[in-house]
Amino acid sequence: MEIKTITICGGGNATHAMIPIIRKCFSGQLNLFLPFGDEANHFQKLVDEEGFLSAKIGDGKLYGRPDKVSKFANKVCLDADIILLPLPAFAHEHTVQQIAPFLKEEAIIGAIPSRSGFEYAALKILKDNNKEKVKIFGMQTLPWACRIKEYAASVDILGKKKSVGMAAFPHEITSELASFLTQVLDLKIEPLPNMITLTLANVGQIIHPGIMYGLFKGKEKVIYRKETIPLFYQGVTKDIAKTLKEMSDEILVLTQKIKSISKEIDLDHVLSLSDWLIYSYKGSIADESTLQSCFVTNSAYQGLRAPMQKIKNEYFSPDFNSRYLTEDVPFGLIVIKSIAQMTEVKTPVIDEIILSISQWIGKEYLKGGNLEGKDISDARIPQNYGMKNLDEIIIY
Ligand code: NAD
């Protein structure tokens, strides 16, 4: 695998972190595709003023800048060997549509993180553009917690995962690609056997909507002063932990059902929520004895509060436009629900959470228990990309 050019799409927190990190170990061409509004001009002007972008990580600092920045895909994608999409899931489809006509045949595109069902949308767009040889991959999560400090100038990397899972299609490229990404992203990238693992093992779809539901169901109109805003992860009560476990169990039942239908499929990396927490946060959790204690005694989660919007002066209300809902439901739980329907697995707890959150975010995905609500075309379910059977989705 010879990678001479990497193109990053979008200019958010994750992109700001990636540029100096990739620069540390990659001496090839690094491009930036910024199609949004005037973002490209703005970024170019600011980075030229400063000369580079800096990332603070622990006590250290990394520096880097892209070689070329453009609003136009044909200026930054034609030579790209790898195109990275460190974007919110709702931006994936539009971005892949913009870049697809300009991809070379041997290019690889990857979503970081993929969330659920990235392959359905990406492969359909590539097929529509006669780019069926282009390869795809997805990562289970973003490797870093990061926040832009100053646009096009500096970013704080607040935390870094020990390792992150990655699946690719065609599967043959996974191991070589994992080695390359391990080198340029500067952390261990673990190869996963297939892309459906990313969908079933997407824990954000359990944790974010599940805790939001637990904290705010029946309390939607409560107003908080700054100091009374509930802690998000450390606010997990026994009842919330029970809901999270039930959601996780429903996904494990679905996983078992898929295994019983397709004996060869490897879904061993789909863990229960508590096993995933213990595996991912080894050393950070003081008390691993219950799911609740895995949240409330996890030092990585310390002090983080529920997403809120300011309503007046010192007063806040729950932010129902948060990505925890607008990303993790249509690009998470709804995808699970659609695969559960294909395989005739019941998901009553997940259904209840989808129904409540749909109301909060003003969407209708479920109608009469089926994925027939008026907004279902916004969700990344296989049916929206012409895939109606399990056989069609487990091949990836
Ligand atoms: P961000 O909000 O900073 O990204 C915004 C950028 O995405 C914009 O600058 C724009 O370039 C692009 N964008 C936004 N909406 C778009 C649209 N509709 N079409 C095209 N482009 C659009 O996001 P982020 O914090 O960099 O997060 C990226 C992904 O990583 C998200 O899925 C997020 O949930 C996940 N994540 C982030 C963190 C973190 O610490 N930042 C941690 C874990 C996971």
Residues whose N, C-alpha, C, O or C-beta is under 5 A from the ligand:
A	BS01	NAD	G10 G11 G12 N13 A14 T15 F36 P86 L87 P88 A89 F90 A91 I112 P113 L142 W144 A145 C146
